[in-house]
């Protein structure tokens, strides 16, 4: 089994690509979504310094219908809405392997995870190549189902840290900022990052000797 993370440059006229480029410092997360008739029903989250402004841009987009705000605070907006643009789902259906929610979009680029067999992973890569879209494979880990490398919480924490540049040299964010994005205290984020990083290193440096 292969667990992989991709970064995909979205078509420029896709609604979430347009809105995310207008708010390049915000993260737009698709928590759940399903196509229905000529629309897609979605549960979305915005993480930003001014989430109300970014969420308002989602609501104002021509492709958005039946918008409802479920939660708003100074860092996060949670919304439910319908969109008439189903191109994202068309691509996912064609690829035959659905990515795992949440999908995260920043500045026109979407990051997502998937789990597949080797043949399924290769088929998905072929579908990406055929799409003509630019993409990067950020991570690919071979693992047995009974011996997952990371817990779900560790995966989420490391994904946020990686996406925000915590592992870059020099670092592009602090551990406190990672903690804020996860809505946990800094000590909890620190411990989760430390344990998750240790397990990843063990997978590659110890278990594969």
Secondary structure as UniProt FT lines:
FT   STRAND          2..9
FT   TURN            12..13
FT   HELIX           15..22
FT   TURN            23..25
FT   STRAND          27..36
FT   TURN            37..38
FT   STRAND          39..47
FT   TURN            49..50
FT   HELIX           51..60
FT   TURN            62..63
FT   STRAND          64..72
FT   STRAND          76..83
FT   HELIX           87..95
FT   STRAND          100..106
FT   TURN            107..108
FT   STRAND          109..116
FT   HELIX           118..131
FT   STRAND          135..142
FT   HELIX           145..147
FT   HELIX           152..163
FT   TURN            164..167
FT   HELIX           175..182
FT   HELIX           186..201
FT   HELIX           202..206
FT   TURN            207..208
//
